[in-house]
Amino acid sequence: MSSTIRQLFLCFIVCTAALPLSPSPPLPLSLAAAETVAIDDKPAPESAKVEFDLLRSLHIAVDVKINDAGPYRLIFDLGAPITLVSGRFAAESGMITKEAAERPAFMGMRGEKVAKKFQIGDLVADDVPVMVMDHPTIKAISEILGPIDGIVGYPFFARYKFTIDYPAKTMTFTPS
């Protein structure tokens, strides 16, 4: 076999390996519309739509309130294993004291806390674990892109199924 044919064959194998074995059936018309069908006659969970900004860095930024303090702008990061907030935001929301936020801390770390009420738009989650830290990377991003006070990570968004609509700059969340 010539090397060109071998390369084409390998390309074909790699490309077709990612394809599904059978095509997905189209959704019934009633599901394709905005109507949601409940299983076992239980009401369908409420969905919430949240607006976001797309930063020059292509990060998604959302306005967040914690314990009714804010809003502060946080990056919505699908790869973040934690939700992280600045010391200033944590102090204003009552998770730490103002003195604790102003005191020097190793690497800006102020510990893990729980946000009793974590709100993005009309979407409210209770008892969300957060890490209070003045992260140097967040500070650097803030200097370039404007104020950023943390990252929304896995402990928040794992509670929901969600879709991101980039052209409309909205995310739709449905409880899992």
N, C-alpha and C positions, 0 to 999 in steps of 0.2 A: 504494500500500500504506500502510495507516495505521501510525503509529509503534508501536502495541501489537503488531500482527501482525509487524512487522519485528523487534521485540525478541524475541518468542516464537520466530521463525524462527532468529535468531542464537543464542538460548539452545539450541535443538534442535541446531544445527550444532556448537556448542562441546561440548555434552554427549555427542553421539554420536561425535565425532572421537576421544575417548579410549577408546572401546570396541574390543575386538579384532574383526577382520573375521570370524573364525570361532571358535566356542567351543572351548575346550581339551577334548580327550577325557578322560574320567575315567581315573584310574590303575587298572591291573589290581589285583585284590584282593591278590595277593602283594606288590605294591609299596606298596599303601596300608597294609599292616600294617608292623610294625617291621622286616621282613626287607629286606635290601639285596641286589640282584643285581649280581654282578660282570660286567664286560664282558671278553671275550676270556679267560675263565677266570682272571683275576687276582683275588686276594682284595680285597674291598671295603676301603677305608681305614677305620681305626679312628676312631670319633667320641668326643669327650670332652664331658661336660656340666659346665658351670661355673655356680656360684651367684653371684648379684649382689644388691646392695642398691639400691633405688630411693630416691634422696635426695629431700628436700622440694623441691628445685629441678627434680626429674624427670630428673636426670642418673643414669646407671647407674654404680655404683661397684663395683669388683672388688678382691679382695686379690691382690697380686702379690709374687712373690719373684724377685729377680735374683741369680744366682750363689749361691743358697741363703740369701741375706739377706732378712729380712722375716718376715712379710708386711707390706706397706704398702698403703694404700688409694689406688687411682688411679681416675680417671674414664675410662670407656670411651667414646670420642668418635669416632663414625663420620665426622665432618667434619674431624678433625685430620690434617694431612699428615705429622706426626711423632709419635714417642713421646717423651714428655718426663718426666724424673724430677728430683726435688729434689737439691740438693747433698748433703744429709744421707743420702738413700737411696743415692746414687752412692758416697759415701764408705764406708758400711757394706757395700756390695756389692763393694768393691774396685776400682771403675772409676776413682776419683780418691782422692787422699790426704785424710785428715781435715783437714790444714792447708789444702789447696786449697779444701775445702768451707767453711772458716771465713773465708778471705780474701775481702775485698770484691771484687766483679767487676762490670763494667759491665752494668747491667740484669740482674744475677744470672746471666749467661751464663758457663758453664764449658766449653763445647765439645761436640763430638759424640764419642760413645764407642760401643762395641759391648758389648752384654750377651751374654756367652757362653751363659748359660742364663737364659731368661725364662719364668717359670712362673705360670700362672693356674689354680688348682685342680690337677687332674691333667694339664693340658695344658702341655707343655713345647716351647718353640721355641728353636733355637740361633742364635747370632750375629744378634741383633736390634739394628739401629742405634737409638740413643737420643740425645736432646739433653739434656745436663745443664744445668738452669737453674732458679733459684729465681724462678719467674714471679710477677709481682705479682697477677695475676688469681687464680692458684691459692692464693696466700696469703690473698687476700680471701675466697675461697670457704671456705677452711679455718676462718677466724674465725667464719663463720656456720654452717657445716654440720659442723664437726669436721675432724679431720686428713685432708688430701688431699695426697699427695706426687707428683702428676704426672698425666699423661694417657696412656692407651693409644691409639695412633693407627695409621695406615695401615701402617707397616712391620711391625706384628705381625699385624693382622687380615686383611691382603691374602693371607696364606698359606692362608686357610681359606674354606670356604663355611660360613655359620653362620646359625642361626635364633635369634631372641629370643622367649622365652615369658614375657611380662610377668606373667600371673597366677601362674605357678609360680616366677617370679624366677630363671630359668635361661637360659643360652645353650648351644646345642649346636654344637660346632665339628667340621668334617670337613675333613681336608687337601684342598687343591685339586689 
